[in-house]
């Protein structure tokens, strides 16, 4: 359990960046669909 916590703490920046990127990409795709309509 402690290993898992330290792992997430070590890669929290990477995980955070991936989440932000994924959110922006999905938001951009939704916007493009709305524009196309």
Order of alpha helices (4+ residues) and beta strands (2+ residues): alpha-alpha
